[in-house]
């Protein structure tokens, strides 16, 4: 199963377990990768071991509802490359926002930290993501999304929801319009880091405020889901790109989600999307020393660790420790000595690939605890870090639409500011300061800024 890469929650100042059946008879969902096309003959042979639920012809894969006892038999079939249990993954319109983008919005610490804005000066770079699509594979958007984002920035005509997965939940389905009826808020907060948002009428800047977001709901209302559903979402976006439905526009995918194992079909979907020219960015995970989550840890994916600013919850020039997130200035140019790696941010283990780090601790954005009532929260997690890098990738593609996955990853890694192992004493919203430490396994190539990445973008 997949979960959203989200950890700490704090208000901004402003699946029950299924009982096991007899050994081997429990129904499970299995993702099957083939070495041939899923022909009728192949599907019939698979059907002898269960019920075929979904066919992903683009990547020669199927999902199968079967039993634990049948899994070994499925794996032994000569046309099966891999078969694994579906892996868990965790990560009504109202008033509209009277703006087309938030490029002129106020700066917040995280946007200042990635050098797209500066306190009191607005945007400090020449790119804003115009002409680039960013597909956010997440929980979808809240009913109230039009109160947070300009309608022009959300590609509702391409938005999609995928549901189901996990075998016992049945086939992966596509419920209409469910993408904009989220009750979780995770996808809305993630989107806000890319586009910016309206804070009770005050515009807040984003990393790529004129990019166009395609919401793709692959996580359910409690922020969890299955790799089969994620794979379907990835293939959907790749097909949009390949079909010409988006014109020749560049496409970035942000996945602020992850799980403990790399699913074969999800991997094939990522490889398929990259081959179609889609850029894939994902969160590293919130498991600390336990290691990274997938798909972020998969080497071709651009993975993102979470940093925090050492100026958090300090009084600042005005003496107010409660408004540090938008009233205090992150010194320029960005210096790694002003930042730390969050304690929850997943460390890189052998065989895993961590690329860069970006703001992911105490990031403010739209997050609702009551349906239909707008509210804003600080959220912390690599879920919050990943969209900053997806936004930077959108800026890079605006400058050079011909960049491919390997190009973007190489530029980001080269442009990152190397961050040594260290410790930092951090103020808290209440109580004494706390020390946090990190090693070289937590930083990837270092802290990325948009300014550095754009300088190296040809």
C-alpha positions in Angstrom: 0.0 0.0 0.0 1.0 3.6 -0.6 0.8 6.4 1.8 1.2 10.1 1.3 4.6 11.4 2.5 3.2 13.6 5.3 4.1 13.7 8.9 3.7 16.6 11.4 0.5 18.7 11.5 0.0 22.0 13.3 -2.6 24.8 12.9 -1.2 27.9 11.1 -1.3 31.0 13.1 -3.3 32.8 11.0 -8.0 0.5 6.7 -9.4 -1.7 9.2 -7.4 -5.0 9.1 -9.1 -7.8 7.2 -9.4 -11.1 9.1 -7.2 -13.8 7.6 -8.9 -16.7 6.0 -7.5 -20.2 5.9 -3.8 -20.3 5.0 -3.4 -19.5 1.3 -7.0 -18.9 0.6 -7.1 -15.2 1.3 -8.0 -13.1 -1.7 -5.3 -10.7 -2.8 -4.7 -8.3 -5.6 -1.6 -9.1 -7.7 0.2 -6.9 -10.2 1.6 -8.9 -13.1 4.2 -7.7 -15.6 4.4 -9.7 -18.8 7.1 -10.3 -21.4 4.5 -10.2 -24.2 1.3 -8.5 -25.1 -1.7 -9.3 -23.0 -3.5 -11.2 -25.7 -6.8 -13.1 -25.2 -4.8 -16.4 -24.9 -2.5 -14.9 -22.3 -5.4 -13.5 -20.3 -7.2 -16.8 -20.5 -4.2 -18.6 -19.0 -4.0 -16.0 -16.2 -7.7 -16.4 -15.7 -7.2 -20.0 -14.7 -5.5 -18.6 -11.6 -7.9 -15.8 -10.7 -9.9 -13.0 -12.1 -8.2 -10.5 -14.4 -9.3 -7.0 -13.3 -7.4 -4.5 -15.4 -5.2 -4.6 -18.5 -2.5 -1.9 -18.9 -1.7 -2.7 -22.5 0.8 0.2 -22.8 3.2 -1.5 -20.4 2.1 -5.2 -20.9 0.7 -5.5 -17.4 -2.5 -6.7 -15.8 -4.0 -6.8 -12.3 -5.3 -10.1 -11.0 -7.6 -11.0 -8.2 -6.4 -14.3 -6.9 -5.3 -16.1 -3.7 -2.0 -16.3 -1.9 -1.8 -20.0 -2.8 -2.0 -19.2 -6.5 0.7 -16.5 -6.6 3.6 -18.9 -7.0 1.8 -20.6 -9.9 1.3 -17.2 -11.6 5.0 -16.4 -11.2 5.9 -19.7 -12.8 4.0 -18.9 -16.0 6.5 -18.5 -18.9 5.1 -15.1 -20.0 5.3 -13.6 -16.5 8.3 -11.3 -15.8 7.1 -10.4 -12.2 4.1 -10.8 -10.0 3.7 -9.2 -6.7 0.9 -8.3 -4.3 -0.5 -4.9 -4.9 1.7 -2.6 -2.8 0.1 0.0 -0.4 0.8 3.6 -1.0 0.1 6.4 1.5 0.7 10.1 0.9 -18.7 21.3 -4.6 -17.2 24.4 -6.3 -17.6 27.6 -4.4 -16.3 31.2 -5.0 -13.6 31.6 -7.6 -10.2 33.2 -7.0 -10.1 36.6 -8.9 -6.7 36.1 -10.4 -5.0 34.0 -13.1 -1.9 33.3 -11.2 -0.1 34.2 -8.0 3.2 35.3 -9.5 2.8 38.7 -7.7 1.9 37.1 -4.4 3.6 37.4 -1.1 6.8 35.4 -0.4 7.0 32.6 2.2 10.1 31.1 3.7 10.0 28.0 1.5 9.8 30.0 -1.8 12.5 32.3 -0.6 14.6 29.3 0.3 14.4 27.9 -3.3 15.2 31.4 -4.6 12.1 32.1 -6.6 11.1 35.0 -4.4 12.6 37.4 -1.9 10.9 39.1 1.0 9.3 42.3 -0.2 10.6 41.9 -3.7 8.2 39.3 -5.2 9.7 37.0 -7.8 13.4 37.2 -8.4 13.6 34.9 -11.5 12.5 35.3 -15.0 10.5 32.0 -15.2 7.1 31.1 -13.8 6.2 27.7 -15.4 4.0 29.2 -18.1 3.3 26.5 -20.8 4.2 23.6 -18.6 1.8 21.0 -17.2 2.4 19.5 -13.7 0.3 16.4 -13.0 -0.2 16.0 -9.3 -0.8 12.3 -8.5 -2.3 12.5 -5.0 -5.7 12.7 -3.3 -7.2 15.2 -5.8 -8.5 18.6 -4.8 -11.0 19.8 -2.2 -14.5 20.9 -3.1 -13.3 24.4 -2.3 -10.3 24.4 -4.6 -11.6 27.5 -6.5 -11.3 29.5 -3.3 -7.6 28.7 -3.2 -6.4 28.5 -6.8 -7.2 30.4 -10.1 -9.4 28.3 -12.3 -7.1 28.9 -15.2 -4.3 27.1 -13.4 -6.2 23.8 -13.0 -6.7 21.7 -16.1 -10.1 20.4 -15.2 -10.6 18.9 -18.7 -7.8 16.5 -18.1 -8.3 15.9 -14.4 -9.0 12.2 -13.5 -9.7 10.0 -10.5 -8.6 6.3 -10.2 -10.1 4.2 -7.5 -9.9 0.6 -6.2 -6.8 -1.6 -6.2 -5.7 -4.0 -3.6 -7.6 -7.0 -4.9 -10.2 -7.2 -2.3 -11.4 -3.7 -3.3 -11.9 -4.9 -6.9 -11.0 -3.4 -10.2 -9.2 0.0 -10.7 -12.1 2.2 -11.7 -12.4 5.8 -12.9 -15.2 7.6 -11.0 -16.2 10.8 -12.7 -15.5 14.1 -11.0 -14.2 12.5 -7.8 -10.9 14.3 -8.3 -12.5 17.5 -7.0 -14.3 16.1 -4.1 -11.4 15.2 -1.9 -11.9 15.1 1.9 -8.2 14.6 2.8 -6.6 17.9 1.8 -3.2 16.4 1.0 -3.3 17.0 -2.7 -4.6 20.6 -2.3 -1.7 21.5 0.0 0.8 19.9 -2.4 -0.6 21.8 -5.3 -0.3 25.1 -3.3 3.5 24.8 -3.2 3.5 24.7 -7.0 0.9 27.3 -7.8 0.7 29.5 -4.7 -2.7 30.1 -3.2 -5.2 32.6 -1.9 -4.8 33.0 1.9 -8.2 34.5 2.8 -7.8 36.8 -0.2 -4.1 37.5 0.1 -2.1 36.0 -2.8 0.8 33.7 -1.7 3.5 32.9 -4.3 4.3 29.5 -5.6 7.4 27.9 -7.2 5.7 27.8 -10.7 2.6 30.0 -10.4 1.8 30.0 -14.1 2.2 26.2 -14.6 -1.0 24.3 -15.3 -1.8 21.5 -12.8 -3.5 18.3 -13.8 -5.0 16.8 -10.7 -5.0 12.9 -10.8 -6.5 11.3 -7.8 -4.8 8.0 -7.0 -5.1 8.1 -3.2 -8.3 7.7 -1.3 -10.0 9.9 1.2 -7.7 8.8 4.0 -4.6 9.5 2.0 -3.7 5.9 1.2 -4.0 3.7 -1.9 -2.4 1.0 -4.0 0.5 0.8 -6.5 -1.8 -0.6 -9.2 -3.8 2.7 -9.0 -0.7 4.8 -9.0 0.5 2.9 -12.1 -2.8 3.6 -13.9 -2.4 7.3 -13.1 1.1 7.4 -14.4 0.1 5.6 -17.6 -2.8 8.0 -18.0 -0.5 11.1 -17.8 2.1 9.5 -20.2 -0.7 8.8 -22.7 -1.9 12.4 -22.5 1.6 13.5 -23.3 2.1 10.9 -26.1 -1.3 11.5 -27.7 -0.7 15.2 -28.3 -3.7 16.1 -26.2 -1.5 18.6 -24.4 0.0 19.9 -27.6 3.8 19.9 -27.4 3.8 21.1 -23.8 6.3 19.6 -21.3 4.9 17.5 -18.5 6.1 16.9 -15.0 4.6 14.4 -12.6 4.7 15.0 -8.8 4.1 12.0 -6.5 4.1 12.9 -2.9 3.5 9.3 -1.9 5.3 6.1 -1.3 5.5 2.6 0.2 8.2 0.2 1.4 8.6 -1.9 -1.8 9.1 -1.2 -5.4 6.1 -2.6 -7.4 7.0 -4.2 -10.7 4.0 -2.7 -12.6 4.5 0.8 -11.0 8.1 0.6 -12.1 7.1 -0.3 -15.6 4.7 2.6 -15.7 7.4 5.0 -14.6 9.8 3.7 -17.3 7.0 4.0 -19.8 6.3 7.6 -18.8 9.9 8.6 -18.9 10.3 7.1 -22.4 7.4 9.3 -23.5 9.2 12.4 -22.2 7.5 12.9 -18.9 9.6 14.1 -15.9 9.0 12.2 -12.7 9.5 13.7 -9.2 8.7 11.9 -6.0 9.1 12.3 -2.2 11.8 10.4 -0.4 9.5 9.3 2.4 9.1 10.0 6.1 10.7 7.0 7.7 13.9 8.5 8.9 16.7 5.9 9.4 14.4 3.1 8.2 15.1 4.2 4.6 13.4 5.6 1.6 10.0 4.9 0.2 9.2 3.8 -3.4 8.8 4.9 -6.1 11.1 7.8 -4.8 14.0 5.4 -4.1 13.9 4.0 -7.7 17.0 5.4 -9.4 15.5 7.0 -12.5 13.0 9.0 -10.3 14.0 12.4 -9.0 13.7 12.0 -5.3 13.4 14.8 -2.7 14.4 14.9 1.0 12.9 17.5 3.4 14.8 20.5 4.7 13.7 23.1 7.3 14.9 26.6 7.9 16.9 27.2 11.1 14.9 30.5 11.5 11.7 28.6 12.3 9.7 29.9 15.2 12.2 32.7 16.0 11.1 36.3 16.7 12.7 37.9 13.7 13.2 41.7 13.2 9.6 42.4 14.4 9.9 40.3 17.6 7.0 38.1 16.6 7.8 34.3 16.6 4.4 33.5 15.1 4.8 35.1 11.7 8.3 33.9 10.8 7.0 31.9 7.9 6.1 34.9 5.8 7.6 37.9 7.6 11.2 36.9 8.1 13.8 37.0 5.3 15.8 33.9 4.4 19.3 35.3 3.7 20.5 35.4 0.0 22.2 33.7 -1.5 20.9 30.5 0.0 23.4 29.0 2.4 23.2 25.4 3.6 24.3 26.6 7.1 20.8 28.2 7.5 19.1 24.9 7.0 18.7 21.4 8.4 17.4 18.0 7.3 14.2 17.2 9.0 14.4 14.2 11.4 11.5 12.4 9.7 13.1 12.7 6.2 14.0 9.2 4.9 17.7 8.4 4.8 19.2 6.6 1.8 20.0 2.9 2.3 22.1 0.7 0.0 20.4 0.2 -3.3 18.3 3.4 -2.9 18.9 6.7 -4.7 18.3 10.1 -3.0 18.8 13.1 -5.3 18.2 16.5 -3.7 16.6 18.2 -0.7 14.0 21.0 -0.6 11.8 22.8 1.9 9.4 20.3 3.6 9.2 21.3 7.3 6.5 23.7 8.6 5.2 24.6 5.1 2.0 26.6 5.2 -0.9 25.9 2.8 -4.6 25.1 2.4 -5.7 22.2 4.6 -9.2 21.6 5.8 -10.4 19.8 8.9 -14.1 20.8 8.2 -15.7 20.1 4.9 -16.4 23.3 3.0 -14.7 25.6 5.5 -11.4 27.1 4.2 -8.4 26.8 6.6 -4.7 26.8 6.5 -2.1 24.6 8.3 1.6 24.1 8.6 2.4 20.6 7.2 5.7 18.8 7.4 6.8 15.9 5.3 8.7 15.0 2.2 5.3 15.4 0.6 5.8 19.1 1.0 9.4 19.0 -0.4 8.6 17.2 -3.6 6.3 19.8 -5.2 9.0 22.5 -4.8 11.3 20.4 -7.0 8.5 19.5 -9.4 7.9 23.3 -9.7 11.6 23.9 -10.3 11.5 21.2 -13.0 8.6 23.1 -14.6 10.7 26.3 -14.6 13.6 24.4 -16.3 11.2 23.0 -18.9 9.8 26.4 -19.6 13.3 27.5 -20.4 14.2 24.4 -22.4 11.2 22.2 -23.3 13.5 19.5 -24.8 14.9 18.4 -21.5 14.4 14.7 -20.7 14.4 12.9 -17.3 18.1 12.2 -17.2 18.9 15.8 -18.2 16.7 17.3 -15.4 18.1 15.0 -12.8 21.6 15.7 -13.8 21.1 19.5 -13.7 19.4 19.4 -10.4 22.1 17.2 -8.8 24.9 19.4 -10.3 23.2 22.6 -9.2 22.4 21.5 -5.6 24.4 23.1 -2.8 26.3 20.2 -1.1 25.2 19.8 2.5 27.5 18.2 5.0 26.3 16.1 8.0 25.5 18.3 11.0 23.2 19.3 13.8 21.0 22.3 14.5 19.2 23.6 17.6 15.7 24.5 16.5 13.1 26.7 18.1 9.6 25.1 18.5 6.1 26.6 18.4 6.0 25.9 22.2 8.5 24.5 24.7 12.3 24.4 24.6 14.4 24.3 21.5 15.3 20.8 20.2 18.4 19.5 18.5 18.2 17.6 15.3 21.1 15.9 13.5 21.6 14.2 10.2 24.3 12.3 8.2 25.4 12.3 4.6 22.8 9.6 3.9 20.1 12.3 4.4 21.0 15.0 2.0 21.4 13.5 -1.5 23.5 15.9 -3.6 22.3 18.8 -1.4 19.8 21.7 -1.3 18.4 22.7 -4.6 17.4 26.2 -5.6 15.6 27.3 -8.7 18.2 30.0 -9.4 21.0 27.5 -9.6 19.0 25.0 -11.6 18.0 27.6 -14.2 21.6 28.9 -14.5 22.7 25.4 -15.5 19.7 24.8 -17.8 20.9 25.3 -21.4 
